[in-house]
Amino acid sequence: MSKITGVGYYVPENIVKNKDLEEIMETSDEWIQERTGIKERRWVNDSKTSTSLMGTYAAENAIKDAGLKNADIDFIIFSTLSPDYYFPGSGVLLQRNLGINEVGALDVRNQCSGFLYSLSIADQYIKSGMYRNILVVGSEIHSGGLDKTSRGRAVSVIFGDGAGAVVLSSSKSSSGILSTHLHSEGKYAEELALIKPATTFWIDKIIKDKTEDGTGYSPKMNGNFVFKNAVLRFEEVINEALNYSNLSSKDISLLIPHQANLRISQYIQSRLGLSNSQVFNNIMKYGNTTAASIPIALKEALDEKRLKKGDILCLAAFGSGFTWASALIRW
């Protein structure tokens, strides 16, 4: 059995409230909250903080929480859509930062579903006996890639910066990961995407690009279409996990959905018939931190004593790709 033995997170100190965004784009606190539930988010405001550095801080907290030393980690999985460099991946930079000698480092690029994809991979490695303590990290710096004008407001108000991490360890305990479930539907890839720069639109084309408004270089989202698909796939993949373990929504002690939109979480809560005490949301404070959102929320839920031994924890995510995933855990 593989078991989460440590959890940690890190968010930048710089708080950007909805009122702050009113000063730089045509939006309002009321408009943002009504559509997303977000009140504020964290944005990096210095040039020294990187995706891998934030991931390092979160990882150090998770390792400490697990009662381990850095040298006890024998594999790293790093999930992000905002790596430090185009290459190499952020996993090796994290390995360097932690001073861990020559362990493998894998990068996962599944955006909002990235943490659960990474957790699933780690779970299989642990169950195979290949590794004993795997560090799973999700870290994102969105703020540098957002169009912070009225032109980009529909997307830019949603995203925040942050990092979360867990240590997954081999355990003989009856508690741990019961199952993970992964899906994708690439035919909708462009409905939520950052299309360029890319290998099909590289240095020579960028130099020749005469687009003055820069709209081609910021994230694009078909909001209504994404919402409709998200609520469908969230419910499906949660029920898939429950059915696999012969459980029902009544057995869920706590659901932590990817923090994409509070309205999505509330819809899923209603569909599953869950009470407020059975669902944890913190998007109000941090916005959508993609791969980092679930581990950040998990740590805050633990700090608030929302989980106890034997509880059934369900994690679920949906995002760009489209990809979606779930994990069912006996705590």
C-alpha positions in Angstrom: 0.0 0.0 0.0 1.2 3.5 -0.7 0.4 6.2 1.8 0.7 9.9 2.0 3.0 10.5 5.0 3.7 14.2 4.6 2.1 17.3 3.1 3.4 20.8 2.6 2.8 23.9 0.6 4.1 27.4 -0.1 2.4 30.5 -1.5 3.9 33.9 -2.2 3.4 36.6 0.3 2.1 39.1 -2.2 -1.8 39.1 -2.0 -3.7 40.5 -5.0 -7.3 41.3 -4.2 -10.1 41.7 -6.7 -10.1 45.4 -5.8 -6.5 45.6 -6.9 -7.4 44.2 -10.4 -10.1 46.9 -10.7 -7.2 49.3 -11.0 -5.6 47.7 -14.0 -8.5 46.2 -16.0 -12.2 46.6 -16.5 -13.5 44.2 -13.9 -15.1 44.3 -10.5 -14.9 42.4 -7.2 -18.6 41.5 -7.7 -18.2 40.2 -11.2 -15.2 38.0 -10.3 -16.8 36.6 -7.1 -20.1 35.9 -8.9 -18.5 33.9 -11.7 -15.6 32.2 -9.9 -15.9 32.6 -6.1 -12.4 34.1 -6.0 -11.7 37.0 -3.6 -7.9 37.2 -3.8 -4.9 35.3 -5.2 -1.1 35.2 -4.7 1.1 36.6 -7.4 4.9 36.5 -7.3 6.3 40.0 -7.3 10.0 39.5 -7.6 12.4 38.1 -10.2 14.1 35.6 -7.9 11.2 33.3 -7.1 10.8 30.5 -9.6 8.5 27.5 -10.1 11.1 25.1 -8.9 12.1 27.3 -5.9 8.4 27.4 -4.7 8.2 23.7 -5.2 11.4 23.3 -3.1 9.8 25.2 -0.2 6.7 23.1 -0.4 8.7 19.9 -0.7 10.9 20.7 2.3 7.7 21.2 4.4 6.3 17.9 3.2 9.5 16.0 3.9 9.6 17.5 7.4 5.9 16.7 7.9 6.7 13.0 7.0 9.5 12.9 9.6 12.0 12.2 6.9 15.3 13.7 5.6 15.9 14.8 2.1 18.2 11.8 1.6 15.3 9.5 2.3 13.6 10.5 -1.0 14.3 8.1 -3.8 12.3 9.5 -6.6 10.8 12.9 -7.6 7.7 13.7 -9.7 7.2 17.4 -10.6 4.0 18.5 -12.1 3.7 22.0 -13.7 2.5 23.9 -16.7 4.8 26.8 -15.9 8.4 25.3 -15.7 11.4 27.4 -15.0 12.8 26.6 -18.5 11.5 25.2 -21.7 14.1 22.5 -20.9 15.4 21.0 -18.7 12.4 20.2 -16.5 11.8 21.5 -13.0 12.2 18.1 -11.4 16.0 18.1 -11.8 16.1 21.7 -10.5 14.2 20.6 -7.4 16.6 17.6 -7.0 19.5 20.1 -7.1 17.8 22.4 -4.6 17.2 19.6 -2.1 20.7 18.3 -2.5 19.5 14.8 -3.2 22.1 12.6 -4.9 21.2 11.4 -8.4 17.6 10.1 -7.8 15.3 10.0 -10.8 13.2 13.1 -11.5 10.2 13.0 -13.7 8.2 16.0 -15.1 4.5 15.7 -15.7 2.6 18.1 -18.0 -1.1 17.5 -17.4 -2.0 21.0 -16.1 -4.9 21.0 -13.7 -4.9 17.2 -13.5 -1.2 17.1 -13.2 -1.0 16.4 -9.4 -3.4 13.4 -9.6 -1.6 12.0 -12.7 1.7 12.3 -10.7 0.1 10.7 -7.6 -1.1 7.8 -9.7 2.4 7.3 -11.2 4.0 7.4 -7.7 1.4 5.0 -6.4 2.3 2.4 -9.1 6.0 2.8 -8.4 5.5 2.3 -4.7 3.2 -0.8 -5.2 5.8 -2.3 -7.6 8.5 -2.1 -4.9 10.7 0.1 -7.1 10.7 3.0 -4.7 9.9 3.6 -1.0 9.5 7.4 -0.6 8.5 9.5 -3.6 8.2 13.2 -3.5 5.2 14.5 -5.6 5.2 18.2 -6.3 2.8 20.6 -8.0 4.0 24.2 -8.5 2.9 27.1 -10.7 3.8 30.7 -11.5 0.9 31.9 -13.7 1.3 35.6 -13.0 4.1 36.2 -15.4 2.2 34.8 -18.4 -1.2 36.5 -17.9 -2.6 39.3 -20.0 -3.4 41.8 -17.1 -5.4 44.1 -19.3 -9.1 44.2 -19.9 -8.5 42.1 -23.0 -7.4 39.1 -20.9 -9.6 39.6 -17.9 -11.8 36.5 -18.4 -8.7 34.3 -17.8 -6.3 36.5 -15.8 -8.6 37.0 -12.8 -8.8 33.3 -12.2 -5.2 32.2 -11.8 -2.8 32.4 -8.9 0.7 31.3 -8.0 1.6 28.5 -5.4 3.1 25.2 -4.7 2.1 22.0 -2.9 3.8 18.7 -2.2 3.3 15.3 -0.7 5.5 12.4 0.3 4.1 9.1 -0.8 5.6 6.2 1.1 5.4 2.4 1.2 3.3 1.2 4.1 2.0 -2.0 5.6 -0.9 0.0 7.0 -4.5 -0.6 5.9 -4.7 3.1 5.1 -3.5 4.6 1.9 -4.4 5.0 -1.8 -7.3 2.7 -2.7 -7.4 3.6 -6.4 -6.6 6.3 -9.0 -8.4 6.9 -12.3 -7.1 8.9 -15.3 -8.7 10.1 -18.5 -8.2 12.4 -21.5 -10.1 13.8 -24.5 -7.7 15.5 -26.8 -10.3 16.6 -29.4 -11.0 19.6 -27.1 -7.3 20.5 -26.6 -7.6 24.0 -28.0 -10.7 24.9 -25.9 -8.3 25.7 -23.0 -4.8 26.2 -24.1 -1.7 28.4 -24.6 -1.0 27.8 -28.3 2.3 29.8 -28.8 5.2 30.1 -28.5 5.6 26.5 -29.7 7.8 24.3 -31.9 5.4 25.2 -34.8 5.7 28.9 -33.9 9.3 29.2 -32.9 12.1 31.8 -32.9 12.0 32.9 -36.6 8.3 33.2 -36.7 8.1 35.0 -33.4 10.6 37.6 -34.7 8.5 38.0 -37.9 5.2 38.2 -36.0 3.7 41.6 -36.5 0.8 41.1 -34.1 0.9 44.2 -32.0 -1.7 43.4 -29.4 0.1 40.2 -28.3 -3.2 38.2 -28.0 -1.5 35.1 -29.4 0.8 34.7 -26.5 -1.7 34.4 -23.6 -4.0 31.6 -22.4 -7.3 31.1 -24.1 -10.4 29.5 -22.6 -13.8 28.8 -23.9 -15.3 29.3 -20.5 -18.9 28.0 -20.9 -17.7 25.0 -22.8 -15.0 24.1 -20.2 -17.5 24.5 -17.4 -20.0 22.2 -19.0 -17.4 19.5 -19.6 -15.9 20.0 -16.1 -19.0 19.3 -14.2 -19.7 16.3 -16.3 -16.3 14.7 -15.9 -15.9 15.6 -12.3 -19.0 13.7 -11.4 -18.1 10.8 -13.6 -14.6 10.3 -12.3 -15.6 10.6 -8.7 -18.3 8.0 -9.2 -15.8 5.8 -11.0 -13.6 5.8 -8.0 -16.4 5.1 -5.6 -17.8 2.2 -7.7 -14.3 0.7 -7.9 -14.2 0.4 -4.1 -17.9 -0.5 -3.7 -18.6 2.8 -2.0 -21.1 5.6 -2.4 -21.0 9.4 -2.0 -22.3 8.9 1.5 -19.0 7.2 2.4 -16.9 10.3 1.4 -15.6 12.0 4.5 -14.0 14.8 2.5 -13.9 15.7 -1.1 -11.1 18.0 -2.3 -11.7 19.0 -5.9 -9.2 20.8 -8.0 -9.8 24.5 -7.2 -10.8 25.6 -10.7 -14.0 27.5 -10.0 -16.1 27.6 -6.8 -19.2 27.3 -8.9 -18.0 24.0 -10.3 -17.2 22.7 -6.8 -20.7 23.8 -5.6 -22.4 22.1 -8.5 -20.6 18.8 -7.9 -21.3 19.0 -4.2 -25.0 19.4 -5.0 -25.0 16.5 -7.5 -23.4 14.2 -5.1 -25.6 15.3 -2.2 -22.6 16.3 0.0 -22.8 18.6 3.0 -20.5 21.6 3.4 -18.5 19.6 5.9 -17.7 17.0 3.3 -16.2 19.4 0.8 -13.1 21.5 1.1 -12.5 24.7 -1.0 -9.9 27.4 -0.7 -10.1 29.0 -4.2 -11.5 32.1 -2.5 -8.0 32.8 -1.1 -5.6 31.5 -3.8 -7.5 31.3 -7.1 -6.7 28.5 -9.5 -3.1 27.2 -8.9 -3.6 24.3 -11.4 -1.2 21.5 -10.4 -0.6 23.0 -6.9 -4.3 23.4 -5.9 -5.1 19.9 -4.5 -1.9 19.5 -2.3 -2.3 23.1 -1.0 -6.0 22.4 -0.1 -5.1 19.0 1.4 -2.6 20.6 3.7 -5.0 23.3 4.8 -7.7 20.7 5.4 -5.3 18.7 7.6 -4.4 21.9 9.5 -8.1 22.4 10.2 -8.5 18.8 11.4 -10.9 18.0 8.6 -9.5 14.4 8.3 -9.0 11.6 10.8 -7.7 8.1 10.6 -10.0 5.8 8.6 -11.7 8.7 6.7 -12.4 8.3 3.0 -10.8 11.1 1.1 -11.6 11.8 -2.5 -9.5 14.0 -4.8 -10.7 15.0 -8.2 -9.5 17.2 -11.0 -10.4 18.4 -14.5 -8.4 20.7 -16.8 -6.7 21.5 -20.1 -6.3 18.6 -22.5 -9.0 17.9 -21.7 -7.8 15.7 -18.9 -9.5 14.5 -15.7 -8.6 12.2 -12.8 -9.6 11.1 -9.3 -8.0 9.3 -6.4 -9.7 7.6 -3.5 -7.7 7.4 -0.2 -8.4 5.8 3.1 -6.7 8.2 5.5 
